[in-house]
Amino acid sequence: MGFLSGTKRTGSLRLSGAVLAIALASVLAACQSTAPARPKAAAALAGPTVPAPPEATQPAVPAVPATIATFSFDQIKGVPTNKQDELARAIARHAQARNLRLVRRTEPTASYHVWGYLSAVGGDVGTNVTYVWDVLDQSGNRVLRFSGIEITGAAKDDPWESVDASALDTVAARTVEDVYAWINRLPRPSVTGAPTAQAGAAKANPLAGTL
């Protein structure tokens, strides 16, 4: 009987160990599946990109102080060329109003490089403009990701036809406010109530065409 009891205990211990190993493997697999992915190379990004869920990554503490940090908006994907230029100019205006220093696209000395992914999809209420922005440091590490949705005019066959200058300006303002809040280590502004950075008082930015 003692031998059988010992065998049962040994079998139970082995079974418990196997269950524990399976449980640990499941947790590790879950962590790996939810870990933030590094941004793909620009050549691999084509067309509208499905936005990541909010809080997809934990923002890193800015390594370069706000007073000397520079930003290069390297790419804005998913937007028609004419509206891409309009969005870039709006970002430049709001950045100037917030004293964010922009440099030319792909400038190698920029403290941070910004990649944008936008899509326009017709919805029940209007056209949903979804935007996702990645901020990368000089080593290519993503230090910030934020996203949002702007609802604009009635949906059309081509959703981007419904996206007017006002909607693009709102996206630009909220983009700048998110970057400004992060570099200055402030709370993220509300998506529905982000300030407009007083764009109306800003002068024309000489870097407007360099994004």
N, C-alpha and C positions, 0 to 999 in steps of 0.2 A: 504493500500500500504506500509505503514511504517513497518508493521509487516512482510509482504512478503519480503521486502528488507532486513530486519534484518535476516529473515530466510535464504535468499539466501547467505547473508554475512557469517552467521554462518556455513552454509553448505560448503561454499568455504573454510572457515578456517579449518573446519574438514577435507575436502578433501586435502588441502595443507599439513596439519599435517600428514595425512596418507601417502601421497607421500613422505614426508621427512623421515618418519619412515622406509618406504620401501627402500629408497635410503641409509640410514644409515645402515640398515641391510645388504644390498648388499655389501657395503664397508667393513663392519666387516667380512663378510663371505669371501671376497677376501683376506683380510689380513691374516685370519686364514689359508686359503688354501695355501698361499705362505710362511707362516712362516717356518723357518728351523726346520726340525725334529731332535730330539735328537737321537744320534746313538743307534741302537738296541743292545741288549746283544749279545755277541759273539756267543752264541749257536743258535741264530735265523738267523745268517748270513751264508748261505750255497750257494756255487757256485758263478759264476760271478755276480757282482752287476752293475746295470745300473748306470752310473755316473751322478752326479748332474750337472746341467748347470753351466757355469762359474759364479763366483760371487754369488753363491747360499747363502752364508752367509758373513756377514761383519766381517773381522778378529778383534779379541779383542787385546787390547794392552797387550803385555807380562807382566805378573805380576812378573816373576822371571827374573832377569838380565841375559844377555847372558853370562856373565863371570862365572856364577855359575849354569846355567840351565843344566839339564841332560835330555836325551831323551831315551825312551824305545820303540822300534818298536815291539809292542806286537803281531800283526797279519798282514799277507799279504794274502788276500783271492783271489781266482780265478786263481791262478798260480800253474802249476804242481810242485810237490815237488822238483824235481831236479833244475828247473829254479828258484824256490823260494829261494833255498839256494844260487844260483848264484847271484840273485838280492840282497839278504841280504849282501853277501860279498862285492858287489860293493857299496852298500850304506855305509857300514862301511869304505871302502877306502876313499870315497869322504868326509865322515863326518870327518875323521881324517885330511884330507887336509884342511878342513875349521875350524878345531878346535871345532867342535861340539862334546860334550861329550855324548857318548852313554853308556848305562848301560844294564844289562842283561834283557832279555824279561820278562815283567810283574813285573819288580823290583818295589816294593811298594813305595820306596823313590824317584823314578824318578819325576822330575818336570813336565814332560809332557809325555803322552803316545800316540803313533802314530798307527793308524789303516789304512791299505791300502787295496784298492779294485781294481783289475785289470781284464781286459778282452781282448781277442784277437779275432778279427773278420775279415774274409776275405773281401777285398774290390776290386774295379775296378783297383786300382793302385797297391796295395799290401795288406799286413796284417796291420790292424789298432790296435795298442796296446793302449788302453785307461786306464788311471790310475786316481784314486781319493784317496786323503789322508786326513784323519781327525786327527787333533791334539787336544788331550783332556788334561785338567788340572787334578790335583790330585782329584778333586771332581767329575770328569767325565763330566764336561761341555766342549762342543766343543768350542775351541778358534780360530781354523783356519781350513778351508777346501780349498784345491786347487786341480786342475785337469789339465790334458793335454793328448795329443795324439801323439804317435810316429808311423810313418809309416815305415815298414820294408819290407823284401823280399816278393816275389810272394806268393800269398795265396795257401795253401795246404788243403787237406781234414781236417787235424787237424791244425788250424791256429797257435797253439803254436809251431809247428815244424818249422815255418818260422821265429820265434823270436830267433835271435842268440845272442851271448854274447855282440856284439856291441850295439844292440838295448837295451838290459837290462842295459848296462852301461850308455847309454844315459838317460834312465828313472831314474836310480839311481842318476846321476849327477844333473838332473833337480829337482829331489825331494829334494836333499840336498840343492841346491841353493834356493829353495822356503822357506825351513825351516830356512836357514841361514838369508835370507833377512827379514823374519818375526821377528825372535828373536832379530835381530839387528836393527829393525825398519827402514829397507831400502825399496826402491821401489821394487816391484816384478819383477824379471828378465823376459825378453821376452821368451815366450814358444819356439819360433823358434831359439832363439840365446842365450840361457842360457850358461854361462861359464861351463866348465867341472871340475872346482875346482882343476885343475892341478893334476889329479889322477896319472899321470905317475910319478910324483916326490914323491908321498906318499909311505911310508914304509908299510909293512904288519901290519894290525891292530890286536892286540891280542883279540879284541872283535868281530872279523869277524864272528865267529861261534856262537855268543850269541844272534843275532837278533831273 
